[in-house]
Amino acid sequence: MELVLTDPEEIQKVAEALSSITRVNILTLVNEKPLGITEISETVAMTKGNISAQVAMLESAGLVEVIYYNGKKGIKKLVRTKYNRIVIELGNNSSQEINE
């Protein structure tokens, strides 16, 4: 699925979410298959608390979906990507001339 961004505020929100290599790595992982917070934290060698915070920022930007389910020791989070392609359109520049 593709996300096309044209609104400057939405572009900024997504750009901020993508400004961390950790968040980009999380997106790459969950693009392959949905993963739990524990699986992500073990793969990227970070604490579950840190991964949860990173996932929350990705979720706030609308880039991932978090599904809650009952696990053996309480409620678990499953993270999956919403988009496998992000396009930023800055407008139609083909008809504009650049004057220097």
VEXSESE-66712 format. One record per residue (C-alpha): x negated, y negated, z negated. Coordinates in steps of 0.5 Angstrom, whole numbers, padded with zeros to 4 digits, always signed. Example, Ala and Ser with C-alpha at 12.3 -4.5 7.8 and 13.67 -1.06 7.14 Angstrom:
<recs>
-0025+0009-0016-0027+0002-0014
</recs>
This chain:
<recs>
+0000+0000+0000-0002-0007+0002-0002-0013-0003-0002-0020+0002-0004-0026-0002-0002-0033+0000+0000-0037-0006-0006-0041-0009-0004-0039-0016-0003-0032-0015-0010-0031-0011-0013-0034-0017-0010-0029-0022-0012-0024-0018-0019-0027-0017-0020-0027-0024-0018-0020-0025-0023-0018-0020-0029-0022-0023-0031-0016-0027-0035-0010-0024-0032-0006-0030-0025-0008-0027-0027-0007-0020-0030+0000-0022-0023+0002-0026-0019+0000-0020-0024+0005-0016-0023+0010-0020-0015+0010-0021-0014+0009-0013-0017+0016-0013-0012+0019-0018-0008+0016-0024-0012+0017-0030-0011+0016-0038-0015+0011-0042-0019+0016-0045-0021+0019-0038-0023+0012-0036-0027+0010-0042-0031+0017-0041-0032+0016-0034-0035+0009-0035-0038+0010-0042-0034+0004-0045-0030+0004-0051-0022+0006-0051-0021-0001-0054-0025-0005-0048-0022-0001-0043-0015-0002-0045-0016-0009-0045-0019-0009-0038-0013-0005-0036-0008-0010-0039-0012-0016-0035-0011-0012-0029-0004-0010-0030-0002-0018-0032-0005-0019-0025+0000-0014-0022-0006-0009-0019-0004-0003-0023+0002+0000-0026+0001+0003-0033+0006+0009-0035+0007+0011-0042+0008+0018-0044+0008+0023-0050+0001+0026-0051-0001+0031-0057-0003+0025-0061+0002+0020-0060+0004+0016-0054-0001+0016-0048-0002+0011-0042-0003+0013-0035-0006+0008-0030-0005+0008-0023-0007+0003-0018-0001-0001-0014-0005-0003-0008-0011+0000-0004-0012-0006+0000-0012-0013-0002-0011-0019+0003-0012-0026+0002-0009-0031+0007-0011-0038+0007-0007-0041+0012-0007-0041+0020-0013-0045+0022-0013-0043+0029-0009-0049+0031-0013-0054+0027-0019-0057+0029-0025-0059+0024-0028-0066+0025-0035-0067+0022
</recs>
